[in-house]
Amino acid sequence: IHLLVYFPGDMPQAFRDFCRERAISRADRYEGARESLGLSGIPPATEAARRGEVALTRAHMARSLVKAGHVDHVGEAFGRFLKVEHGHFQREEPEIADVLDLAGSLGGVCSWAHPNPERARAWAQPLAKLGLAALEGLRPGQGRSQRNTFRRLAKARGLALTGGSDWHGRGLFGAFAMDGQQAAPFARLLAGD
């Protein structure tokens, strides 16, 4: 689960520290994958990543595999090397309940980024009980049917909607917008209303 955590003001230092620790862990995970793959031309984790200032993902490795000429495109990198079941990238993620608890205790408002509809149907209610406040249900590339599914799902589970906030480097940043009326419930949550 990719969680987006919003704060009404500056991010508290305790959450900054948590994010830095997660980023350092991801740099270690990247290095482990690099070693496990044993392929030439894959650059090591950057110093910024080792300091926890940048969070390296499988997408970074996929682009490195393309640049080094081991695959022709990012999709091939995931298909041949980077699926979790290939074992190169070890999962060392914190428990979602712990993250929701930490974020909530520090005044954060949490939204589940880009869930697929089936997983959202199954997990939105239990996660809401743990502190999830919203679903990122409005984003580029969705059809009307999927947007309506998320609207109904969020309403039935007592969750707000967020939209377009999880960019991932695809397309033009800021090219997606959501209606102010749709954003209002989340804005009220963030304001503490």
N, C-alpha and C positions, 0 to 999 in steps of 0.2 A: 504494500500500500504506500503510495506516494502521498505524503501529508504536507499541506501548506499551512503554515502557522502565521497568523497576522497578529500584530500588537497595535493598540491604539496610539502608542507613542513610540519612543525608541525601544529597540529590543533590549530586554533585561540582560545584564552581564551573565547571569547564570545560564540563559539560553544561548548566548553567544559562545560560552564555554562548551556547552553541550554540542553545538554545531561544529565547533573547531575540533573537538574530539572525534566526531563522526567523520569529518573530512580527513583527519589524520589516519583513521582506520581505513578509509577508502583508498588512500595513497598506499598503505600497506597491502591492501587487497589487490590493487593494480599491480604492484611489484610482484606479488605472488602469482598472479595470472601471467605476467610477462615471463617469469621464470618457468612456469608450467608449460607455456606455449613453446618456449625454446626457439623462437623464430628471430632471424636477424632483422635489424632495422627498426625495432620497436623502441622508442625512446623511454628512458626511465621517468618515473614520477618527477615532476618539477619540484624545485625547492619550495615554491609557494604551496604546492599540494602537501608536501611533507610538513610544512608549518601549520597546515589546516586552514589555509586561506582560499583554497580551491578544492572543490569536491570532484574527484575523478570518477567517471562512470564507465560502464561497458561501452557506451557510445564513443568515449574518448579512445578506448582501445580499438574499436571498430574503425574509426577514422585513421588511426595509426597503421592498422593492417592494410588499409587501402593505400595509404601513402607509401608504405614499404613494398607494395606490389604483391602482397600475398593473396589478395582478393581484388575483384574488380569494383565492388561497391559495398556499402555498409550492410545492406541486407544479406549479402553473401558472407560477410564476416560473422554476423550473428548466426546464420544458418550452419556454417562450418565449424565455428570455434567458440562462440560466446553464449550459447544457450546455457542455462544453469546446469542442465543435465550433463554437459560436457565436462564439468568439474574444474574448469580453469578459474572461474570467479566464485570464490566461496562466499556464501551468505553469512554475514555477521551483523544482522540488523537488530536493533533494539525491539523489545516487545511494544506493539502499538499502544497497548494500555498504559505502559510506562511513559511513552511520549505524550499521549493525550493528558495524562495526569500532570506531568511536568509543565507542559504548555499552559494548561488550565490554571495551575497553581501560580503561574507567573502573569496571568491576565491575558494569555493568548487565546485566539479564536481559531479553531482548526477546521479546515476544509479538505475533503478527500479529493485529490487531483485525478482527473481523467479516469474514473472507475469505469469498468465495462458494466453494462446494465445488469447482467446476471449476477455478478459479484456484488453490485450495489444492492440488488434486491435481497440477497442473502445476508449481507453484513451491515447495511446502513443502520438498522435498528439496534443491534447489539453495540455497534460503535457509538451510536448516539447516546446510549446509556453510560458509556465510558467518557463522554465529553465531546464527541464529534459534533460540530455545529452546522456544517454545510457540505454540500456536494458540488464539485466543479462539473456542472451538468450542461453548460453552454460554452461551446468552444468551436473553433474553425473546423471545417470538414465534417460536421455533423449534419444529418438531414433533419427535417422538421419532426419526423416520427421519433427519432432518438431524443431530441430536445424535449418533446412532449412527455416522453417516458420519464426523463429525469425530473421534469416539473411535477408530474404526478407522484413520483417516488419520494421526492423531497417533501412535498406537502403531506403525504401519508405518514412520513416518519418524523414530522416536525422539524425538518432541516431547512435551512436557507440554501439558496443557489449562489454559486460564484461562476465566473465565466472568463475565459480567455487569459487566465492568469498564469498558466503553466506552459510557457512558450517552447522550451526545448530546442531553440535554435532553428526551427523550421519556418519558412516563409518570412514575411516582413513583420518585425516586431511592432506591435501596436496597431496592426491592421484589423483587429477584431474588437468589437465593442458590444456591450449588452445594454439593454434598455434600463434606464434609471429606475423604473418601477420594479423591475426584477432584482436589481441590486439593493433596493431599499431595506429589505429584511436583514440582509447581511450587514449593511452599514449600521443599522440599529444595534445589532449584536456587538459590533466592534465598538460602538459608542457606549455600550453598557446599558442600553435601554431595555 
